[in-house]
Amino acid sequence: MAKDIPQEEKTFRFIEPEELLRRTGPNMWEHKGKPLDPAIVSQIKDEARIFLKGRLWNIMKSELKYHAFIRLLEKGETTNDILAAKMLTYLADVVDTKIKELLK
């Protein structure tokens, strides 16, 4: 775990930022703190391209947005309903953004 994070924050973390897939330079990535081989990066980019343009992701993204809309406007009665709707929208955005980042 990172040393500069206060103990109370460490207690509730299930995953550390170092464990995520992240860009370390032009066409250089690391995952779980280890550099990825260029062949793996190329394979991941190919998979990302297929995933982003695929029908399934576009259908699932629409499903997430639809359920967020229903949760917010039709069933929304509490702050938890609003939060759930925001989280569904945020989830779709996180996946979309990460895939697009991979393709840069």
C-alpha positions as CSV (number, residue, x, y, z in Angstrom):
1,M,0.0,0.0,0.0
2,A,1.1,3.5,-0.7
3,K,2.8,5.1,2.3
4,D,1.4,8.6,1.9
5,I,-2.2,7.5,2.3
6,P,-3.7,8.0,5.8
7,Q,-4.4,4.8,7.7
8,E,-8.2,5.5,7.8
9,E,-8.3,5.6,4.0
10,K,-6.2,2.4,3.7
11,T,-8.7,0.6,5.9
12,F,-11.5,0.9,3.4
13,R,-9.5,0.3,0.2
14,F,-10.0,-3.0,-1.6
15,I,-7.6,-2.1,-4.4
16,E,-4.7,0.3,-4.6
17,P,-4.0,2.7,-7.5
18,E,-0.9,0.8,-8.3
19,E,-3.0,-2.3,-9.1
20,L,-4.8,-0.6,-12.0
21,L,-3.9,-0.6,-15.6
22,R,-2.1,2.7,-16.3
23,R,0.0,4.4,-19.0
24,T,3.6,5.0,-18.0
25,G,4.8,6.4,-21.4
26,P,4.1,6.4,-25.1
27,N,2.7,2.9,-25.8
28,M,3.9,1.8,-22.4
29,W,1.6,0.4,-19.8
30,E,1.8,-1.3,-16.4
31,H,-0.6,-3.4,-14.5
32,K,-0.3,-4.3,-10.8
33,G,3.0,-2.3,-10.8
34,K,4.6,-4.4,-13.5
35,P,5.4,-3.2,-17.1
36,L,3.4,-4.9,-19.8
37,D,5.2,-6.5,-22.7
38,P,4.6,-4.5,-26.0
39,A,2.9,-7.6,-27.5
40,I,0.5,-7.7,-24.6
41,V,-0.2,-3.9,-25.0
42,S,-0.9,-4.5,-28.7
43,Q,-3.3,-7.4,-27.8
44,I,-5.1,-5.3,-25.2
45,K,-5.5,-2.5,-27.7
46,D,-6.9,-4.9,-30.3
47,E,-9.4,-6.2,-27.7
48,A,-10.3,-2.6,-26.6
49,R,-11.0,-1.6,-30.3
50,I,-13.3,-4.6,-30.7
51,F,-15.0,-4.0,-27.4
52,L,-15.6,-0.3,-28.0
53,K,-17.1,-0.9,-31.5
54,G,-18.9,-4.0,-30.5
55,R,-22.7,-4.2,-30.4
56,L,-22.7,-5.8,-26.9
57,W,-20.9,-2.8,-25.3
58,N,-23.2,-0.4,-27.0
59,I,-26.3,-2.4,-25.9
60,M,-25.0,-2.7,-22.3
61,K,-24.2,1.0,-22.2
62,S,-27.7,1.8,-23.3
63,E,-29.0,-0.6,-20.6
64,L,-27.0,1.1,-17.9
65,K,-28.2,4.6,-18.9
66,Y,-31.8,3.4,-19.2
67,H,-31.8,1.9,-15.7
68,A,-30.2,5.0,-14.4
69,F,-33.0,7.1,-16.0
70,I,-35.7,4.8,-14.5
71,R,-34.0,4.8,-11.1
72,L,-33.8,8.6,-11.1
73,L,-37.0,9.7,-12.7
74,E,-39.6,6.9,-12.2
75,K,-38.5,5.2,-9.0
76,G,-36.4,7.9,-7.4
77,E,-37.7,8.7,-4.0
78,T,-34.6,8.8,-1.8
79,T,-31.1,10.2,-2.0
80,N,-30.0,6.5,-2.4
81,D,-32.0,6.3,-5.7
82,I,-30.3,9.4,-7.0
83,L,-26.9,8.0,-5.9
84,A,-27.7,4.7,-7.6
85,A,-28.6,6.5,-10.9
86,K,-25.4,8.5,-10.8
87,M,-23.3,5.4,-10.1
88,L,-24.8,3.5,-13.1
89,T,-24.0,6.5,-15.4
90,Y,-20.6,6.8,-13.8
91,L,-19.9,3.1,-14.4
92,A,-20.7,3.4,-18.1
93,D,-18.5,6.5,-18.4
94,V,-15.6,4.8,-16.6
95,V,-15.6,1.8,-18.9
96,D,-16.0,4.0,-22.0
97,T,-13.2,6.4,-20.9
98,K,-10.7,3.6,-20.1
99,I,-11.3,1.8,-23.3
100,K,-10.8,5.1,-25.3
101,E,-7.6,5.8,-23.3
102,L,-6.3,2.4,-24.2
103,L,-6.7,3.3,-27.9
104,K,-4.7,6.5,-27.8
